[in-house]
Amino acid sequence: MFKRVLLAADGSDHSVRSAEKAIELVELNSGRIDVVYAVDGATSKADILAHSSKYEVARKRKEMLAPIIQLIEEKQIDHEVHIIHGEPGPAIVKFANDGDYDYVVVGSRGLNKFQTFVLGSVSHKIAKRVDKPVLIVK
């Protein structure tokens, strides 16, 4: 039933808990997890200004997702990490709708508390606009 799960992650505690739930969904069916991290313009600019090269930026982003990847690898689950660019809500929705996923898993809160307060949460946008079942993890 759950062969391909998309996990929207940003390195927050909520996304680590989301990874645990995504693992539970695919474990019994020898499924696969695709981890997606969306980088918006402001984050991309800050990353480039803070680091000396694009390789350093890529390393830092992967480092941020390391706890999630470690959980997935400990369970020996097939996975792939996708770093996409754009406003997180719409970018993840497009990625999810364009992909062949059985389920989308996302944390109820991410790292950017101010943006959540002003614009609405990424998880809310995903739940409203993705055309597959969505699990929001607290």
N, C-alpha and C positions, 0 to 999 in steps of 0.2 A: 504494500500500500504506500509506504513512504520510501520511495527509492531515491528521489532527488529532492533535497531540502535546501532552500536558500536561507542563509543566516546573515542578516544585516548586523554588522558589528562596528563598534568605534573604540573598543578598548575599555569601555566603562565597566563598572561592576555589573550593571544590568545586562550588558552584552555577554559577559562571562556566564551569568546564569542562563541566558538565552542559549548559549553554546551547549550547556549541559542538557537542556530540553531538546535541542536539535539532535544531539547524540542519542538520546533516548528514542526519538522518533525513527532514526535510521538503523539503529543497532540490530534490531530483530530481523530486518529485511536486507542486511548487507548493502545498505544504501550509500549514498554519496552526499556530502555537504559542500555547497559552494558558499564561501564566505565573501561578502561584498562590503567594502568600505568606501564611502563616498567622500570626496574631498571637495569642499566648496572653494570659491575664489579667494576668500579672506584667509582660510587655512593654508591654501597653496602659496599665497604670497608670503605669509608669515613663515612657513617652512623654508622657503627659498632664502628669505632674508636671514634666518637664524642658522642656516647650515651652508657649508662651503661648496657643496656640489650636489648634483641631482642624485648621485649614488648615495650620499649621506642622507638625503631626504627619503629615499626609498628604504634605506636601512632603518631609519627612525620609525617609519610607518609600519614596517614589518615587526619591529620591536614592540610597538604598541599593541599589535595583535597577537604577540607571542603567547600570552597565557591561554588564549582561545585555541590557537593552533596546537599548543601542547596538549590540551584536553582531547582534541580530536585525534592527534597522533598516538596518544596513550591507548586509545581504544582501537587503533589501527583501522580507522575509517578513511576511505578514499575521499580526498578533498582537493579543492583548488581555491586560491585567494585571488579576488578580483579587486583592484583599486580603480575606481571610476571617478570621473570629475563632473562636478555640477552640484547644484543645490541638493542636499541629501534626500529630502522627501521625493521630489519628482525624479531624480536620477535613479534612485533605488526602485521606484515604481516602474519606470521604463525598463530597467534591467530585469526585474521580476516578470513583467508581462511579456517581454521578448523571449524569455527563457522557458524551458520545459521543466517546470518545477511542480511537485505535488503539494508543497507547503512552503510558506514563508514564515520565518521565526525572527522576531525583533524584540529588543528590550523596551520596557515602557518609558524609560528615560535614558538619555545619552549624556555626553560630556558637556554639551552647550546648554546650560540652564537658562541663560538670558534669551537665547533664540527660541527656546521652547515656550517661555512665558509670553513673548511678543508675537510669534508667528504660529504657534500651535506645534504640537510635537510631531516629530518625524514618524513615530509609530502610528499616530492618528491618521496622518496622510497615507501611510502605507495601507492601513486597515481599510480606509475608504476607497482607495483607488486600484489596489492590486486585484486582479481577477482570479486569484487562487485563494484557498483558505490561509488565514493569517493567525498565528499564535503570538500574542503579546505577553511577554514574561515580566513579572514584577520583580 
